[in-house]
């Protein structure tokens, strides 16, 4: 072997070694990246907590054409639907109507304290006549009062006034005072508040239409039937509850003239309010005797208003 051959032989060894090293290096890379025909066979068990890194992608010298992102057409906003509000019908507010216990314009409540006697400092008494029964004695009673030039107080029911409007006018024109005695003469304690007010309002309407004057501020409860409720209800309508100091009991058929005289004369006092009745025949027969006896004792006979002063 000459020197040239030995030199070529020595030069081949490094070349083969280089090829072997390169092949081994590539094999290691392929195996580590999981590529090639053995990519489904794990080359080693990964250590816990170690995430295998992906192989670097070798870029081609030819630039790849980027895939354009899809153009998204804007979704048109929905056109708002015009909602027409349903109009709510407006119900007219009903005008409140005044109840029977609502005072008339200009009428003010008065004291509910009952009156059963007038001013005790004056020697005056009030003769008061309730009118709701027979009418026949009325003309005689009015004649006797006129004889002595007296003015007294009458409590008249609306029903009686409807039946005898001419007598009511005669009473008023003679200068007597007229108070309210309800419409139908009921027991007010057995009625509701509205019924009480209706009784007074109806009587007021009838009597004031005849006389042209109100029956306020006085009313007398029929049968003398009253309580705190009745007094308060009537006071709200502008009426004072008028009771009495002396009851002649002239409505009783057994009552005589002497009984009436005794009951009045024996109980006379300043401010006394005497209860009598237009429909009592015995009262009409007694009055002409009783009036002089009252005057002889120094008492002045007046209206309710005067005796309260």
Rosetta silent file (secondary structure, phi, psi, omega in degrees, C-alpha in Angstrom):
SEQUENCE: XXXXXXXXXXXXXXXXXXXXXXXXXXXXXXXXXXXXXXXXXXXXXXXXXXXXXXXXXXXXXXXXXXXXXXXXXXXXXXXXXXXXXXXXXXXXXXXXXXXXXXXXXXXXXXXXXXXXXXXXXXXXXXXXXXXXXXXXXXXXXXXXXXXXXXXXXXXXXXXXXXXXXXXXXXXXXXXXXXXXXXXXXXXXXXXXXXXXXXXXXXXXXXXXXXXXXXXXXXXXXXXXXXXXXXXXXXXXXXXXXXXXXXXXXXXXXXXXXXXXXXXXXXXXXXXXXXXXXXXXXXXXXXXXXXXXXXXXXXXXXXXXXXXXX
SCORE:     score description
SCORE:     0.000 S_00000001
   1 L     0.000  124.659 -178.940    0.000    0.000    0.000 S_00000001
   2 L   -84.291  177.113 -177.189    1.483    3.223   -1.069 S_00000001
   3 H   -66.239  -30.843 -179.561    1.248    6.475    0.781 S_00000001
   4 H   -70.301  -40.449  179.380   -1.555    7.766   -1.346 S_00000001
   5 H   -67.186  -41.447  179.141   -3.749    4.804   -0.586 S_00000001
   6 H   -63.102  -37.562  179.404   -3.013    5.059    3.116 S_00000001
   7 H   -65.763  -43.292  179.145   -3.943    8.711    3.073 S_00000001
   8 H   -65.113  -35.334 -179.730   -7.330    8.044    1.304 S_00000001
   9 H   -68.333  -42.845  178.199   -8.116    5.253    3.778 S_00000001
  10 H   -66.318  -33.693 -178.988   -7.446    7.426    6.741 S_00000001
  11 H   -70.954  -23.240  179.802   -9.577   10.181    5.217 S_00000001
  12 H   -75.651  -26.335 -177.018  -12.642    7.870    4.886 S_00000001
  13 H   -63.979  -48.941  178.775  -12.839    7.107    8.557 S_00000001
  14 H   -62.692  -32.807 -178.808  -13.708   10.600    9.623 S_00000001
  15 H   -66.115  -43.822  178.501  -16.298   10.869    6.894 S_00000001
  16 H   -65.013  -41.476  179.602  -18.139    7.757    8.017 S_00000001
  17 H   -60.394  -40.331  179.068  -17.976    8.900   11.617 S_00000001
  18 H   -63.256  -42.611  179.107  -19.471   12.215   10.674 S_00000001
  19 H   -62.953  -40.734 -179.115  -22.319   10.537    8.851 S_00000001
  20 H   -64.164  -43.780 -179.521  -22.996    8.290   11.818 S_00000001
  21 H   -63.584  -40.901 -179.802  -23.057   11.176   14.240 S_00000001
  22 H   -65.272  -44.244  179.880  -25.398   13.170   12.020 S_00000001
  23 H   -61.650  -43.494  179.641  -27.754   10.205   11.596 S_00000001
  24 H   -63.091  -40.055  179.786  -27.783    9.594   15.342 S_00000001
  25 H   -63.391  -42.352  178.687  -28.473   13.256   16.030 S_00000001
  26 H   -65.787  -39.366  179.736  -31.421   13.290   13.627 S_00000001
  27 H   -62.776  -40.788  178.840  -32.775   10.104   15.104 S_00000001
  28 H   -63.305  -41.112 -179.685  -32.640   11.607   18.563 S_00000001
  29 H   -63.955  -46.105 -178.997  -34.477   14.723   17.379 S_00000001
  30 H   -62.973  -45.280 -179.217  -37.168   12.718   15.620 S_00000001
  31 H   -62.855  -41.574 -179.063  -37.609   10.408   18.576 S_00000001
  32 H   -69.008  -28.259 -177.954  -37.797   13.297   21.040 S_00000001
  33 H   -91.224   -6.643  179.351  -40.372   15.205   18.972 S_00000001
  34 L    75.902   19.963 -179.392  -42.598   12.215   18.435 S_00000001
  35 L   -93.982 -174.760  176.587  -42.347   12.457   14.655 S_00000001
  36 H    76.966 -172.312 -176.356  -41.711    9.863   12.007 S_00000001
  37 H   -70.618   -9.909 -178.263  -43.283    6.454   11.717 S_00000001
  38 H  -106.968   21.411 -174.970  -42.847    5.830   15.480 S_00000001
  39 L   -69.367  -12.217  177.726  -44.726    8.807   16.685 S_00000001
  40 L   -94.673   -1.930 -178.868  -47.382    6.653   18.300 S_00000001
  41 L  -107.777  120.399 -179.332  -44.852    4.727   20.363 S_00000001
  42 L   -68.245  130.778  179.772  -43.656    6.499   23.462 S_00000001
  43 L   -83.026  -24.000  179.060  -39.923    6.605   23.540 S_00000001
  44 L  -159.492  157.322  178.285  -39.805    7.290   27.233 S_00000001
  45 L   -82.859  120.589 -178.179  -42.075    7.781   30.175 S_00000001
  46 L   -66.740  141.304  178.931  -42.456   11.483   30.873 S_00000001
  47 L   -71.899  144.305  179.525  -41.434   12.538   34.294 S_00000001
  48 L   -58.783  139.237  177.677  -44.193   13.807   36.499 S_00000001
  49 L    82.795   -2.311 -179.771  -44.641   17.534   36.353 S_00000001
  50 L  -105.852  121.452  179.616  -42.752   17.825   33.031 S_00000001
  51 L   -93.456  122.647 -179.660  -44.787   18.971   30.082 S_00000001
  52 L   -60.799  135.196  179.470  -43.422   17.749   26.743 S_00000001
  53 L   -89.632  140.791  177.926  -42.432   20.657   24.572 S_00000001
  54 L   -72.372  151.140  179.567  -43.536   20.703   20.915 S_00000001
  55 L   -69.840  146.701  177.246  -40.926   20.445   18.226 S_00000001
  56 L   -69.490  136.949  179.239  -39.944   23.623   16.512 S_00000001
  57 L   -84.676  127.862 -179.533  -41.567   23.989   13.134 S_00000001
  58 L   -86.008  119.082 -178.667  -39.119   24.508   10.368 S_00000001
  59 L   -75.244  139.743  176.046  -40.306   27.306    8.180 S_00000001
  60 L   -76.975  154.797  178.503  -40.174   26.779    4.478 S_00000001
  61 L   -68.364  -21.986  179.168  -38.298   29.280    2.406 S_00000001
  62 L   -89.021  118.127 -178.171  -41.535   29.853    0.523 S_00000001
  63 L   -63.951  133.263  179.171  -43.744   32.128    2.611 S_00000001
  64 L   -78.107  145.592  179.096  -47.085   30.590    3.259 S_00000001
  65 L   -79.826  120.214 -178.224  -50.115   32.563    2.246 S_00000001
  66 L   -65.731  137.256  177.660  -52.025   33.525    5.417 S_00000001
  67 L   -74.263  120.347 -176.991  -55.527   32.271    5.555 S_00000001
  68 L   -66.358  140.676  176.307  -57.705   35.333    5.659 S_00000001
  69 L   -66.558  140.848  179.628  -60.008   35.617    8.658 S_00000001
  70 L   -62.489  137.240  178.942  -63.638   35.199    7.700 S_00000001
  71 L   -81.173  117.976 -179.091  -65.390   38.489    7.240 S_00000001
  72 L   -89.798  119.340  176.829  -68.229   38.639    9.679 S_00000001
  73 L   -74.289  131.669 -179.408  -71.206   40.501    8.381 S_00000001
  74 L   -62.366  133.094  177.929  -72.633   42.664   11.116 S_00000001
  75 L   -76.191  121.233 -177.463  -75.878   41.315   12.461 S_00000001
  76 L   -64.195  136.687  177.598  -78.429   44.030   11.976 S_00000001
  77 L   -65.763  139.612  179.734  -79.915   45.249   15.222 S_00000001
  78 L   -64.377  136.139  178.102  -83.557   44.344   15.506 S_00000001
  79 L   -69.539  122.482 -177.345  -85.819   47.201   14.663 S_00000001
  80 L   -61.077  132.063  178.921  -87.601   48.117   17.876 S_00000001
  81 L   -77.048  130.244  179.751  -91.245   47.310   17.718 S_00000001
  82 L   -74.955  113.475 -179.860  -93.362   50.333   18.459 S_00000001
  83 L   -97.942  116.111  178.973  -95.464   49.426   21.474 S_00000001
  84 L   -88.528  116.657 -179.261  -98.528   51.535   21.762 S_00000001
  85 L   -64.958  137.698  177.269  -99.547   51.770   25.393 S_00000001
  86 L   -75.978  117.958 -177.616 -103.118   50.813   26.037 S_00000001
  87 L   -64.017  131.426  177.121 -104.752   53.880   27.499 S_00000001
  88 L   -83.131  121.660 -179.101 -106.163   53.254   30.955 S_00000001
  89 L   -63.211  132.663 -179.361 -109.668   54.607   31.127 S_00000001
  90 L   -91.611  115.605  179.568 -109.916   57.329   33.732 S_00000001
  91 L   -82.874  127.022  179.741 -112.920   56.840   35.900 S_00000001
  92 L   -64.073  136.034  177.961 -114.394   60.134   37.006 S_00000001
  93 L   -71.717  121.388 -178.516 -114.249   60.591   40.739 S_00000001
  94 L   -65.046  138.365  178.502 -117.808   60.675   41.985 S_00000001
  95 L   -72.289  120.567 -178.432 -118.746   63.886   43.675 S_00000001
  96 L   -63.357  133.549  178.548 -119.427   63.061   47.297 S_00000001
  97 L   -95.048  142.563 -178.576 -122.984   63.777   48.267 S_00000001
  98 L   -69.484  131.621  177.224 -123.710   65.288   51.615 S_00000001
  99 L   -77.373  170.821 -178.227 -125.250   62.834   54.030 S_00000001
 100 L   -63.464  -22.220  179.843 -128.267   63.706   56.159 S_00000001
 101 L   -94.053    9.468  176.134 -125.989   64.511   59.092 S_00000001
 102 L   -85.811  118.018 -178.075 -123.951   67.008   57.069 S_00000001
 103 L   -59.141  146.431  176.245 -124.866   70.504   58.299 S_00000001
 104 L   -66.772  156.408  178.181 -126.284   72.883   55.724 S_00000001
 105 L   -54.370  133.522  179.409 -124.034   75.742   54.587 S_00000001
 106 L    87.525   -7.277  179.550 -123.787   78.384   57.281 S_00000001
 107 L   -95.122  130.517 -177.361 -124.989   76.024   60.021 S_00000001
 108 L  -117.600  145.831  177.270 -122.547   75.468   62.863 S_00000001
 109 L   -59.696  151.078  178.324 -122.583   72.844   65.608 S_00000001
 110 L  -120.432 -179.595 -178.700 -123.856   73.928   68.990 S_00000001
 111 L   -67.929  134.840  176.529 -123.350   72.665   72.517 S_00000001
 112 L   -82.230    1.513  179.885 -124.682   69.139   73.136 S_00000001
 113 L   -69.039  126.130 -178.215 -125.413   70.038   76.753 S_00000001
 114 L   -68.867  146.136  178.231 -129.101   69.554   77.398 S_00000001
 115 E  -109.390  120.455  175.911 -131.221   72.492   78.551 S_00000001
 116 L  -127.088    2.676  176.470 -133.868   71.812   81.229 S_00000001
 117 E  -160.373  147.421  179.242 -133.919   75.218   82.908 S_00000001
 118 L   -89.019 -159.581 -178.466 -133.259   78.806   81.938 S_00000001
 119 L   -66.060  115.272 -176.144 -131.443   81.589   83.699 S_00000001
 120 L   -78.506   -4.674 -179.426 -132.143   81.148   87.394 S_00000001
 121 L   -87.171   -7.228 -179.783 -131.207   84.728   88.215 S_00000001
 122 L  -119.168  142.876 -179.716 -134.343   86.138   86.567 S_00000001
 123 L   -82.262   63.681  177.779 -137.979   85.606   87.600 S_00000001
 124 E  -123.602  147.851  172.207 -138.987   84.364   84.159 S_00000001
 125 E  -132.777  155.616 -179.556 -140.573   81.113   83.072 S_00000001
 126 E  -114.981  122.362  170.572 -141.120   79.678   79.603 S_00000001
 127 E   -88.175  125.348 -179.141 -144.395   78.075   78.557 S_00000001
 128 E  -125.067  134.720 -176.079 -143.631   75.566   75.768 S_00000001
 129 E  -118.951  122.052  174.169 -146.247   73.722   73.693 S_00000001
 130 E   -87.035  133.553 -178.763 -145.556   70.524   71.743 S_00000001
 131 E  -121.735  111.916  178.489 -147.673   70.179   68.584 S_00000001
 132 L  -162.493   -1.304 -179.082 -148.058   66.759   67.045 S_00000001
 133 L  -114.253 -138.300  179.872 -151.497   65.529   67.993 S_00000001
 134 L   -60.146  151.449 -176.736 -155.016   66.929   67.644 S_00000001
 135 L  -103.744  -15.598 -171.642 -155.328   70.460   66.307 S_00000001
 136 L   -56.748  -42.724 -179.098 -158.709   71.463   67.708 S_00000001
 137 L   -70.223  -10.440 -173.098 -157.470   73.022   71.012 S_00000001
 138 H   -60.018  -43.315 -175.988 -154.919   75.164   69.127 S_00000001
 139 H   -64.741  -37.809  179.464 -157.275   78.023   68.299 S_00000001
 140 H   -69.406  -41.015  179.222 -158.403   78.400   71.937 S_00000001
 141 H   -62.731  -44.215 -179.917 -154.822   78.284   73.244 S_00000001
 142 H   -64.379  -36.068  179.462 -153.720   80.927   70.744 S_00000001
 143 H   -66.833  -40.295 -179.932 -156.652   83.129   71.689 S_00000001
 144 H   -68.319  -40.875  178.022 -155.800   82.966   75.414 S_00000001
 145 H   -62.174  -39.304  178.384 -152.127   83.763   74.754 S_00000001
 146 H   -67.539  -34.368  178.657 -153.185   86.743   72.659 S_00000001
 147 H   -59.568  -38.481 -178.276 -155.507   87.879   75.440 S_00000001
 148 L   -99.017    8.929  178.340 -152.565   88.189   77.838 S_00000001
 149 L    52.543   50.728 -178.556 -150.215   89.457   75.117 S_00000001
 150 L  -107.100  147.413  172.215 -147.849   86.572   75.641 S_00000001
 151 L  -121.637  123.779 -175.928 -145.247   85.112   73.331 S_00000001
 152 L  -126.654 -170.830 -176.088 -144.264   81.519   73.996 S_00000001
 153 E  -118.733  133.095  177.361 -142.460   78.673   72.239 S_00000001
 154 E  -113.054  135.980  171.604 -144.018   75.888   70.121 S_00000001
 155 E  -108.927  114.285 -169.853 -142.276   72.646   69.138 S_00000001
 156 E  -116.757  137.077  174.575 -143.955   71.402   65.974 S_00000001
 157 L   -80.496  152.739  178.014 -143.576   68.144   64.049 S_00000001
 158 H   -64.750  -34.668  179.894 -143.154   68.324   60.282 S_00000001
 159 H   -66.631  -41.735  178.362 -146.105   66.028   59.774 S_00000001
 160 H   -64.955  -39.005  179.159 -148.380   68.277   61.848 S_00000001
 161 H   -65.507  -36.275  177.304 -147.141   71.298   59.896 S_00000001
 162 H   -65.712  -37.611 -178.022 -147.982   69.568   56.625 S_00000001
 163 H   -76.347  -32.576 -174.401 -151.485   68.839   57.849 S_00000001
 164 L  -131.372   59.947 -177.806 -152.125   72.266   59.355 S_00000001
 165 H   -62.420  -32.073 -179.805 -149.984   74.842   57.554 S_00000001
 166 H   -67.271  -36.216  178.534 -152.476   77.646   58.223 S_00000001
 167 H   -68.369  -38.491  178.348 -152.250   77.052   61.974 S_00000001
 168 H   -62.637  -41.082  177.939 -148.452   77.090   61.747 S_00000001
 169 H   -65.104  -38.298  179.276 -148.612   80.444   59.965 S_00000001
 170 H   -63.903  -41.222  178.136 -150.986   81.765   62.614 S_00000001
 171 H   -62.342  -47.455 -177.758 -148.565   80.714   65.358 S_00000001
 172 H   -67.081  -43.808 -178.129 -145.641   82.356   63.617 S_00000001
 173 H   -67.778  -21.398  178.158 -147.481   85.529   62.664 S_00000001
 174 L   -80.437   -2.664  176.215 -148.615   85.950   66.270 S_00000001
 175 L    92.268   13.173  179.102 -144.972   86.347   67.256 S_00000001
 176 L   -84.497  159.697 -179.423 -144.461   82.958   68.865 S_00000001
 177 E   -92.909  141.424 -179.171 -141.220   81.016   68.627 S_00000001
 178 E  -122.953  126.652  175.549 -141.133   77.690   66.734 S_00000001
 179 E  -113.032  174.174 -175.858 -138.708   74.844   67.405 S_00000001
 180 E   -90.975  133.910  178.335 -138.201   71.425   65.779 S_00000001
 181 L  -124.949   27.006 -177.493 -140.074   68.380   67.087 S_00000001
 182 L    72.505  173.796 -177.691 -138.898   65.957   64.317 S_00000001
 183 L   -82.419  -47.350 -171.989 -140.892   64.914   61.279 S_00000001
 184 L  -120.361    9.772  177.330 -142.825   61.888   62.555 S_00000001
 185 L    61.459   51.554  178.127 -142.411   62.013   66.358 S_00000001
 186 L   -92.571  170.546  170.933 -140.267   58.834   66.764 S_00000001
 187 L   -80.228  107.509 -173.408 -138.175   57.652   69.690 S_00000001
 188 H   -66.487  -25.524 -179.463 -134.800   59.009   68.579 S_00000001
 189 H   -68.470  -14.975 -179.636 -132.804   56.634   70.776 S_00000001
 190 H   -99.635    4.012 -178.808 -133.999   53.759   68.577 S_00000001
 191 L  -106.440  158.633  173.261 -132.880   55.375   65.317 S_00000001
 192 L   -74.563  168.942  178.240 -129.514   55.470   63.582 S_00000001
 193 H   -57.904  -45.542 -179.116 -127.592   58.731   63.346 S_00000001
 194 H   -63.988  -37.435  179.652 -128.692   59.250   59.744 S_00000001
 195 H   -67.746  -38.284  176.283 -132.315   58.585   60.634 S_00000001
 196 H   -59.955  -48.030 -178.911 -132.173   61.114   63.470 S_00000001
 197 H   -63.601  -39.099  178.588 -130.763   63.721   61.113 S_00000001
 198 H   -62.315  -40.859  178.717 -133.363   62.908   58.464 S_00000001
 199 H   -59.724  -45.330 -179.187 -136.153   63.423   60.987 S_00000001
 200 H   -71.044  -41.362 -177.891 -134.859   66.862   61.918 S_00000001
 201 H   -65.199  -39.928 -179.562 -133.996   67.885   58.361 S_00000001
 202 H   -66.850  -42.741  178.514 -137.418   66.958   56.987 S_00000001
 203 H   -63.607  -41.799  178.540 -139.259   68.840   59.712 S_00000001
 204 H   -60.079  -42.843 -178.559 -137.000   71.853   59.183 S_00000001
 205 H   -63.543  -43.367 -177.788 -137.700   71.835   55.447 S_00000001
 206 H   -67.826  -49.878 -174.375 -141.479   71.681   55.907 S_00000001
 207 H   -68.571  -43.943 -179.297 -141.766   74.271   58.681 S_00000001
 208 H   -66.417  -27.584  176.383 -139.271   76.757   57.237 S_00000001
 209 H   -68.998  -29.256  179.387 -141.093   76.570   53.903 S_00000001
 210 H   -82.131  -44.945 -173.867 -144.282   77.646   55.689 S_00000001
 211 H   -94.009  -20.718 -174.940 -142.852   80.320   57.968 S_00000001
 212 L    76.118   17.369 -177.236 -139.819   81.402   55.972 S_00000001
 213 L  -142.080  146.241 -178.885 -137.726   80.953   59.100 S_00000001
 214 L   -72.105  155.527  174.244 -135.527   78.166   60.464 S_00000001
 215 L   -86.505   -9.305  177.749 -136.476   76.053   63.475 S_00000001
 216 L   -67.857  150.205   13.478 -132.894   76.260   64.775 S_00000001
 217 L  -104.956   19.694 -173.901 -131.438   76.386   67.337 S_00000001
 218 E  -117.017  142.017  169.103 -134.015   74.452   69.395 S_00000001
 219 E  -145.461  154.177  177.038 -135.520   70.993   69.164 S_00000001
 220 L  -122.280  127.651  179.868 -137.330   68.816   71.660 S_00000001
 221 L   -69.911  129.896  177.233 -136.967   65.016   71.545 S_00000001
 222 H   -56.247  141.094 -178.273 -140.330   63.217   71.243 S_00000001
 223 H    62.744    4.404 -174.627 -141.359   61.445   74.478 S_00000001
 224 H    70.917   15.708 -177.045 -138.312   63.089   76.043 S_00000001
 225 L   -81.609  114.327  179.889 -136.310   60.120   74.682 S_00000001
 226 L  -159.984  160.869  174.803 -132.654   61.105   74.302 S_00000001
 227 L  -149.003 -174.209 -177.611 -129.163   60.042   75.304 S_00000001
 228 H   -61.329  -37.695 -179.513 -125.629   61.305   74.788 S_00000001
 229 H   -64.633  -47.112 -179.774 -125.522   60.046   71.206 S_00000001
 230 H   -61.668  -42.693  179.456 -128.776   61.747   70.266 S_00000001
 231 H   -61.676  -39.234 -178.341 -127.674   64.983   71.914 S_00000001
 232 H   -71.958  -41.472 -179.810 -124.384   64.965   70.011 S_00000001
 233 H   -62.595  -45.890 -178.424 -125.937   64.131   66.637 S_00000001
 234 H   -69.222  -34.702  177.859 -128.542   66.878   66.937 S_00000001
 235 H   -64.307  -35.150  178.244 -125.977   69.371   68.205 S_00000001
 236 H   -64.555  -23.916  177.630 -123.890   68.754   65.069 S_00000001
 237 L   -90.324    1.723  177.667 -126.911   69.868   63.058 S_00000001
 238 L    93.626   19.977 -177.867 -127.155   73.085   65.059 S_00000001
 239 L  -115.048  130.459  171.074 -129.883   72.053   67.531 S_00000001
 240 E   -84.471  136.641  176.801 -129.875   72.414   71.302 S_00000001
 241 E   -79.489  118.565 -177.737 -131.719   69.642   73.131 S_00000001
 242 E  -106.998  117.804  176.625 -134.559   71.270   75.089 S_00000001
 243 L  -103.947 -142.696 -178.287 -136.056   69.289   77.956 S_00000001
 244 L  -152.720  161.961  176.284 -138.240   70.729   80.730 S_00000001
 245 L   -98.049  -39.918 -178.007 -138.380   71.681   84.384 S_00000001
 246 E  -126.997  127.778  176.671 -142.107   71.071   84.937 S_00000001
 247 E  -107.671  118.067 -179.221 -144.251   68.454   83.150 S_00000001
 248 L   -76.564  -16.390 -177.297 -147.983   69.183   83.313 S_00000001
 249 L    53.296   37.544 -178.346 -148.784   65.653   82.017 S_00000001
 250 L   -73.408   -8.872  178.217 -151.695   67.268   80.175 S_00000001
 251 L   -77.362  -18.520 -178.100 -151.593   64.490   77.550 S_00000001
 252 L   -77.095  126.155  179.847 -153.011   62.013   80.084 S_00000001
 253 L   -60.197  -21.877 -179.464 -156.823   61.708   79.794 S_00000001
 254 L   -85.102   -6.265 -178.952 -157.022   61.392   83.595 S_00000001
 255 L   -75.684  134.477  178.680 -155.330   64.747   84.175 S_00000001
 256 L  -107.413  168.678  178.191 -157.630   67.500   85.449 S_00000001
 257 H   -60.225  -41.220 -179.178 -157.277   71.267   85.400 S_00000001
 258 H   -65.067  -35.503  177.090 -156.542   71.315   89.103 S_00000001
 259 H   -61.759  -43.157 -179.940 -153.745   68.754   88.627 S_00000001
 260 H   -63.889  -44.711 -179.099 -152.122   70.976   86.010 S_00000001
 261 H   -61.562  -44.986 -178.539 -152.399   74.057   88.246 S_00000001
 262 H   -63.663  -43.039 -178.285 -150.906   72.237   91.216 S_00000001
 263 H   -63.672  -36.818 -178.746 -148.007   70.802   89.218 S_00000001
 264 H   -78.876  -53.046 -173.776 -147.052   74.201   87.833 S_00000001
 265 H   -64.414  -37.777 -176.829 -147.630   76.454   90.845 S_00000001
 266 L   -73.518  -13.703 -177.257 -146.003   74.069   93.323 S_00000001
 267 L  -122.183   13.723  179.754 -142.800   73.829   91.255 S_00000001
 268 L   -63.353  139.249  173.762 -142.402   77.363   89.952 S_00000001
 269 L  -161.937  164.508 -179.257 -138.885   78.785   90.101 S_00000001
 270 L   -57.191  131.616  176.811 -136.714   81.167   88.165 S_00000001
 271 L    80.168    9.116 -177.990 -135.948   79.920   84.707 S_00000001
 272 E   -64.350  138.631  175.044 -138.521   77.094   84.806 S_00000001
 273 E  -110.411  118.469 -174.442 -139.434   75.516   81.448 S_00000001
 274 E  -102.828  128.924  179.817 -143.021   74.217   81.485 S_00000001
 275 E   -94.267  123.886  176.867 -144.100   71.384   79.149 S_00000001
 276 E  -135.143  173.115 -178.757 -147.616   71.608   77.666 S_00000001
 277 E  -133.174  136.123  179.385 -149.375   70.224   74.557 S_00000001
 278 L   -63.329  -34.840 -175.284 -151.381   71.951   71.833 S_00000001
 279 L   -82.961    8.067 -177.597 -153.609   68.910   71.433 S_00000001
 280 L   -92.997  113.068  177.073 -154.728   68.800   75.081 S_00000001
 281 H   -63.058  -35.788 -178.403 -158.315   69.992   75.608 S_00000001
 282 H   -68.877  -30.220  177.717 -157.794   70.156   79.366 S_00000001
 283 H   -67.266  -41.040  178.900 -154.796   72.453   78.881 S_00000001
 284 H   -62.831  -35.456 -179.711 -156.893   74.835   76.818 S_00000001
 285 H   -75.797  -23.610 -174.935 -159.500   74.884   79.579 S_00000001
 286 H   -91.383  -29.013 -168.817 -156.889   75.461   82.295 S_00000001
 287 H   -58.908  -38.858 -176.720 -154.691   78.086   80.688 S_00000001
 288 H   -66.891  -22.303  176.888 -156.976   81.045   81.241 S_00000001
 289 H   -90.529  -36.457 -173.612 -156.882   80.361   85.001 S_00000001
 290 H   -71.033  -40.785 -175.419 -153.225   79.380   85.266 S_00000001
 291 H   -58.623  -48.107  178.788 -151.667   82.424   83.562 S_00000001
 292 H   -62.005  -33.878 -179.096 -152.972   84.997   86.095 S_00000001
 293 H   -67.196  -37.688  178.231 -151.839   82.780   88.982 S_00000001
 294 H   -65.904  -43.185 -179.577 -148.289   82.643   87.589 S_00000001
 295 H   -65.895  -36.396 -179.989 -148.195   86.413   87.179 S_00000001
 296 H   -62.079  -25.691 -179.698 -149.508   86.947   90.701 S_00000001
 297 L   -89.118    6.664  171.896 -146.439   85.128   92.002 S_00000001
 298 L    89.388   15.472 -179.429 -144.163   87.595   90.295 S_00000001
 299 L  -100.982  141.039  175.280 -143.080   85.562   87.277 S_00000001
 300 E   -95.805  131.473  179.504 -142.890   86.861   83.729 S_00000001
 301 E   -92.438  122.274 -174.904 -144.021   84.410   81.036 S_00000001
 302 E  -136.971 -178.524  174.272 -141.657   84.546   78.034 S_00000001
 303 L   -77.406  168.230  177.988 -140.259   82.599   75.126 S_00000001
 304 H   -61.225  -42.285  179.821 -137.501   80.030   75.556 S_00000001
 305 H   -58.549  -41.198 -178.489 -134.922   82.393   74.109 S_00000001
 306 H   -70.339  -37.412 -177.453 -135.767   85.068   76.670 S_00000001
 307 H   -74.051  -19.649  178.579 -135.698   82.706   79.627 S_00000001
 308 H   -83.482  -14.900 -177.479 -132.262   81.457   78.611 S_00000001
 309 L   -74.717    0.000    0.000 -130.809   84.965   78.607 S_00000001
